[in-house]
Structure formats: structure tokens, C-alpha cells
Amino acid sequence: MLVEMNLATISMSGMILLIAASIRGFSGFGLALVSVPLLSMIMPPMSFVPLIFGMQIIAVFFGLKRTLQDVQWNQIVPLVPGGFIGTWVGLLLLYRINPEFLGIIIAVAVVLVAASLLKGLRFSRHFSKPETAIIGMLAGILNGAASLPGPPVILAQLVMPNTNKMVRSNLIIFFTILSLLGLTSIVVGGKLNETHVYLIATSAPFLILGTWLGERLFYNPVMFPYYRRISTYLLLTIGVMKFIEVVLKIISPGN
């Protein structure tokens, strides 16, 4: 059942997207990672999943020229086939592995790698195409099993010797491709309706403002040098929040 549209719901979802879009505008990621847990408190997944896909696609048009100038397609294209395969594997695992157990493993792994990045973990080379395909497969597995495709790709981008602009642009394009695939599947399956379109339209102004604010921060000469560190702290926070979310589900199974 879709959520009933009213001013309170639209305002709350708009504020959530404003915050998430600001983070995405700065870091290149975080729109779904930040907004999904909050949106799930006010509407069911069948309402906010098309919304997130739509927002990701709309957001890419702001600063698109800069993004296309800095994106490294040789690091993005190999992710896609592995992501397709991995998603199917993840969906199979979804029905065979305890989701709380999997969530804890993901959260701990994200926290440990993010902490290592803060300690100075860096690679002196870029990943090869086969290695990138494996990263894409890992992202796909997490997408299918836990709806959390971001961490492997984000971590890989932060650890490689890319410039800040390259990292951000690569992440923006990767998540846009995922959203295009996701929204296409919803449209082809006949699951997109007027309520979804209305929610996307009313949320767009909040997204635009948040994206603008985030981009202003990214290109600010004071903030720009701290991009990697801020992004790593953001990823660390996401890992901790995921751990807390899973623990709460374990201790309160009835909720």
C-alpha cells in the first residue's frame, strides 16, 4: 500500500532529501544511504524506492559538465557486469543467510576499512579491470542481499590514487547508472504510478537546493582539501549506524 500524500509527509520527506542531497552534493554518495533509513519511518519501500531512483537521476544533471570532465570511465564500466551478476547472487543469499548476521558483517567490515583509511591506508596504483569487476560483483551481492551496494565502490575509490574530483565524479556516475537500471525495471514492470511521480515532483526542489549546497561546499577552497577525510568519516558513520540498526532489530525482533 502506498503512503497517503499530505503536507506533513511531503515536508518531512523533503527535509530528509535536503540533508541527504547536501551530503551527496559534497561527497558524490550518501543520497540513498542517508535517506532510506529515515524515509522508511514515514513511508513503505514501495513508495520511497522509486523516489530515490528518481532523485539520483535528477541530481546528476546539476554540475553534469564538471562530472563528465572528471569521471574515469575505465573505472566505472567494468563495475556494471559484475554488479549484475552479484545482484543475482545476493538475492539468492538473501533467502539463505540470516539478514542480521549479514548486516553485522557488512557494518563491521565498513567500519574497519574506514578506520584504516583514516589511519592512512592508500594504494599506489589503480585496480585492474578484473579487480574492478570483482568490486562490482561485491557491490551487486550487497545490493541483492542487503540493498547496500555503495560501500565496496566507495572504499575502492577512496583508497586509489584518484584526485578528489575523480572520486566524486566516479561515484556520482556509478550511482546514477544503478538508479537508471532500477527505475527502468520499475517502469517496465508497471510499478511506477501517479503517486510516485507526484512525490518525485514535490521532492525535486529540496533535492536541487541540497545538491547546490553540497556542490558549493565541495568546491569551496577551505573544504576541498578535506574531501577524503570528511567522506571517510561519513562512511564510518554509515557503518556504525548500520551496526546499531541491526543490533536494535536483534534485541527488538517484534518491532
C-alpha positions in Angstrom: 0.0 0.0 0.0 1.4 3.4 -1.0 1.8 6.2 1.6 -1.0 8.8 1.7 0.3 12.1 0.4 -0.2 15.1 2.7 1.6 18.2 3.6 3.3 16.7 6.6 4.7 13.7 4.6 5.9 15.9 1.7 7.6 18.3 4.2 9.3 15.5 6.1 10.5 13.6 3.0 11.6 17.0 1.6 13.8 17.8 4.6 15.3 14.3 4.7 16.2 14.7 1.0 17.6 18.2 1.5 20.1 16.8 4.1 20.8 13.7 2.0 21.3 15.7 -1.2 23.6 18.1 0.5 25.8 15.1 1.6 25.6 13.6 -1.9 26.4 17.0 -3.5 29.6 17.2 -1.5 30.8 13.6 -1.4 29.2 12.1 -4.5 27.4 9.4 -2.4 25.0 9.2 0.5 21.7 10.1 -1.0 20.3 6.6 -0.5 22.5 5.6 2.4 21.3 8.6 4.4 17.7 9.0 3.3 16.5 5.4 3.1 16.6 4.7 6.9 14.8 8.0 7.6 12.2 7.7 4.8 11.4 4.1 6.0 10.0 5.7 9.1 7.3 7.7 7.3 6.5 5.6 4.2 6.8 2.0 2.9 9.7 0.9 0.5 7.3 0.7 -2.5 6.9 4.5 -2.1 10.4 5.7 -1.4 12.5 3.3 -3.7 11.2 4.9 -6.9 11.7 8.3 -5.3 15.4 7.6 -4.5 16.0 6.4 -8.0 14.3 9.4 -9.5 16.3 11.8 -7.2 19.6 10.2 -8.2 18.8 10.7 -11.9 17.6 14.3 -11.5 20.6 15.2 -9.3 23.2 14.2 -11.9 22.1 17.0 -14.3 23.4 19.6 -11.8 27.1 20.0 -12.4 27.0 17.4 -15.2 29.6 19.1 -17.3 32.1 19.1 -14.5 31.2 15.5 -13.6 31.8 14.3 -17.2 35.1 16.1 -17.3 36.4 14.2 -14.3 34.8 10.8 -14.5 37.1 7.9 -15.3 35.0 5.5 -17.4 37.7 2.8 -17.3 37.0 2.6 -13.6 33.2 2.6 -13.9 32.3 0.4 -16.9 33.9 -2.8 -15.5 31.8 -2.5 -12.4 28.5 -2.9 -14.3 28.7 -6.6 -15.4 29.9 -7.7 -12.0 27.2 -5.7 -10.4 24.5 -7.5 -12.5 25.9 -10.9 -11.6 26.5 -10.1 -8.0 22.9 -8.8 -7.5 21.5 -12.2 -8.5 24.0 -13.9 -6.2 22.9 -11.5 -3.4 19.3 -12.3 -4.0 20.0 -16.0 -3.6 21.9 -15.3 -0.4 19.1 -13.2 0.9 17.0 -16.4 1.4 19.8 -18.5 2.8 21.7 -16.2 5.2 20.4 -14.6 8.3 20.0 -10.9 7.4 21.0 -9.7 10.8 24.2 -11.8 10.7 25.0 -10.4 7.2 24.2 -6.8 8.3 26.7 -7.1 11.2 29.4 -8.5 8.9 28.9 -5.6 6.5 28.8 -3.0 9.2 32.0 -4.3 10.9 33.8 -4.5 7.5 32.9 -1.0 6.6 34.0 0.4 10.0 37.3 -1.5 9.9 38.2 -0.4 6.4 37.0 3.2 7.0 39.2 3.3 10.2 42.1 2.0 8.1 41.6 4.8 5.6 41.7 7.3 8.4 45.0 5.8 9.5 46.4 6.4 6.1 45.6 3.3 4.0 46.2 4.1 0.3 47.0 2.2 -2.8 49.8 3.4 -5.1 48.0 2.0 -8.2 44.6 1.8 -9.7 42.7 -1.5 -9.6 42.9 -3.6 -12.8 39.8 -4.3 -14.9 39.4 -7.8 -13.4 39.8 -6.4 -9.9 37.2 -3.7 -10.6 34.8 -6.3 -11.9 35.2 -8.2 -8.6 34.5 -5.0 -6.7 31.4 -4.5 -8.9 30.3 -8.1 -8.0 30.7 -7.4 -4.3 28.6 -4.3 -4.7 26.0 -6.4 -6.5 26.0 -9.0 -3.8 25.4 -6.4 -1.1 22.7 -4.8 -3.3 20.8 -8.0 -3.7 21.3 -9.3 -0.1 21.1 -6.1 1.8 20.2 -3.2 -0.5 23.5 -1.6 0.3 25.7 -1.6 -2.9 27.7 1.5 -2.1 30.5 0.6 0.4 32.7 -1.6 -1.8 32.8 1.0 -4.6 33.1 4.0 -2.2 36.0 2.3 -0.4 37.8 1.3 -3.6 37.5 4.9 -4.9 38.8 6.4 -1.7 41.8 4.1 -1.5 43.0 4.6 -5.1 45.3 7.5 -6.2 42.5 9.4 -7.8 42.0 13.2 -7.4 39.1 14.4 -5.2 37.2 15.4 -8.3 37.7 12.0 -9.9 36.5 10.1 -6.8 33.3 12.3 -6.5 32.5 12.1 -10.3 33.1 8.4 -10.4 30.7 7.8 -7.5 28.0 10.1 -9.0 28.0 8.3 -12.3 28.1 4.9 -10.7 25.1 5.5 -8.5 23.3 7.2 -11.4 23.7 4.1 -13.6 22.4 1.9 -10.7 19.4 4.2 -10.4 18.7 4.2 -14.1 18.7 0.4 -14.1 16.5 0.3 -11.0 13.9 2.8 -12.3 13.8 1.2 -15.7 13.0 -2.1 -14.0 10.2 -0.5 -12.1 8.7 1.2 -15.2 9.0 -1.9 -17.3 7.3 -3.9 -14.5 4.4 -1.4 -14.5 5.1 -0.4 -10.9 5.5 3.3 -11.4 2.3 5.2 -10.8 1.0 8.8 -10.3 1.8 8.9 -6.6 5.4 8.1 -7.3 5.6 10.9 -10.0 3.9 13.3 -7.6 6.3 12.5 -4.8 9.3 12.9 -7.1 8.0 16.3 -8.4 7.3 17.7 -4.9 10.7 16.5 -3.6 12.7 17.9 -6.5 13.1 21.4 -5.1 14.5 20.1 -1.9 16.9 17.9 -3.9 18.0 20.8 -6.1 18.7 23.0 -3.1 20.6 20.3 -1.2 22.7 19.4 -4.3 23.6 23.1 -4.8 24.6 23.5 -1.2 26.7 20.3 -1.3 28.5 21.3 -4.5 29.3 24.7 -3.1 30.9 23.0 -0.1 32.9 20.6 -2.3 34.3 23.4 -4.5 35.0 25.7 -1.5 38.8 26.1 -1.2 38.6 25.7 2.5 36.6 22.4 2.4 38.1 20.9 -0.8 41.4 19.6 0.8 39.4 17.7 3.5 37.2 15.9 1.0 38.6 12.4 1.5 38.7 12.7 5.3 35.1 14.0 5.5 33.9 11.3 3.1 35.7 8.6 5.1 34.1 9.9 8.4 30.8 9.8 6.6 31.3 6.2 5.5 32.5 5.3 9.1 29.3 6.9 10.5 27.2 4.8 8.0 28.9 1.7 9.1 28.3 2.4 12.8 24.6 3.3 12.1 24.1 0.1 10.2 25.6 -1.8 13.1 23.2 -0.1 15.6 20.2 -0.7 13.3 21.0 -4.4 13.1 21.5 -4.7 16.9 18.2 -3.0 17.5 16.5 -5.4 15.2 18.0 -8.3 17.1 17.1 -7.1 20.6 13.6 -6.0 19.5 12.5 -8.6 17.0 8.8 -7.7 17.4 9.3 -4.2 16.2 
